[in-house]
Amino acid sequence: MERRSTAAIVADRLREAIMRGTLPPDTQLGEVELATRLGVSRGPLREAMQRLVAEGLLRSERHRGLFVRDLDAADVRDVYTARTAVERAAGLLLMAGDRAEAARRLTAALTVMEEAAGDPVALADADHAFHAEFVAASGSPRLRRMADALLVETRMCLAALQDTAPPADALLAEHRELRDAVRDGDADRLGAVLEAHMADAVERILAPLAVAAPPSPAVPA
């Protein structure tokens, strides 16, 4: 039990480092160095890293070891497609449940976002927490587990969003709309705002990649 507990703690620390870019994409994870840095034995570390392989945050290369995954354009689209599905399902549960309580929880999360508006990192953390609260308020532990995993991948995607992030005011307005739609029981509005919010994030994340991509070769007439 102690080893599993240690492995879970180590997995959390590695997940956080990957999410925040402390361990950037394509970083190779060396067992000896990491075990020393984290102050744990290699057994729990190995178990923790295998958890992250299963979660899709690390990739295993034969005869080379483990590396932090680098998310490409297809991965970004897939992450946000999955998030849209999970959060839409959570939204339907919110509509059928105690909307007033859900709106209260979302208002508290929104207040934290408003207080963080001047700090891009703190605002990203608060945005993450808002969406985690949105799904948690649905009361579904399975949707919450899926959302938590997807939010880690979202933060990996957002490493490409530093120069194209939306203005804080626009981001806050979108989240207020989500809260208001829940409060008012407007499922159509909630779905529309949620889809637009996710689509805008994908467009902003992929914009720098599109600019950096080499032009397609000319096709003979």
MOKADA-V250440 format. One record per pair of residues at least 24 apart in sequence whose ideal C-beta (glycine too) atoms are under 7 Angstrom apart, sorted by sequence separation. I is the first residue (numbers start at 1). J is the second residue. D is the distance in whole Angstrom. If there is no record, write none. Layout:
i: [I:I]
j: [J:J]
d: [D:D]
//
This chain:
i: [106:109:13:106:128:10:105:106:29:10:106:105:6:10:14:124:10:102:29:7:11:15:28:29:6:10:14:166:18:28:3:7:11:27:164:3:7:11:26:27:15:26:97:25:94:161:164:24:25:26:87:90:94:127:161:164:23:25:90:93:120:123:130:160:93:87:93:87:90:157:160:86:160:18:90:117:90:89:117:86:114:113:86:86:113:86:110:110:83:82:110:79:83:107:106:79:79:103:106:79:103:102:103:76:71:99:99:71:71:99:94:95:95:55:57:92:91:91:88:91:88:87:84:84:84:83:80:80:80:77:76:76:76:19:73:19:73:15:19:18:21]
j: [130:133:38:133:155:38:133:134:58:40:137:137:40:44:48:158:45:137:65:44:48:52:65:66:44:48:52:204:57:67:43:47:51:67:204:44:48:52:67:68:57:68:139:68:137:204:207:68:69:70:131:134:138:171:205:208:68:70:135:138:165:168:175:205:139:134:140:135:138:205:208:135:209:68:140:168:143:143:172:143:172:172:146:147:175:150:175:176:150:150:179:150:154:179:179:153:154:179:182:157:182:182:183:157:153:182:183:156:157:185:182:185:187:149:152:187:190:191:191:194:194:194:194:195:198:198:198:201:202:202:202:205:206:152:206:155:209:152:156:156:159]
d: [7:4:6:6:7:6:5:6:7:6:7:5:6:6:6:6:6:4:7:4:4:7:6:5:4:4:6:7:5:5:6:4:5:7:5:5:5:6:6:5:7:6:6:5:6:6:6:7:7:5:7:6:5:7:5:6:5:4:4:4:7:6:6:5:6:6:6:6:4:5:6:7:7:6:7:4:5:6:7:6:6:6:5:5:6:7:6:6:5:6:6:6:7:6:4:5:6:6:6:6:5:5:4:5:7:6:6:6:6:6:5:6:5:6:7:7:5:7:6:7:6:6:7:6:5:6:5:6:5:6:6:5:6:5:5:4:6:6:7:7:5]
//
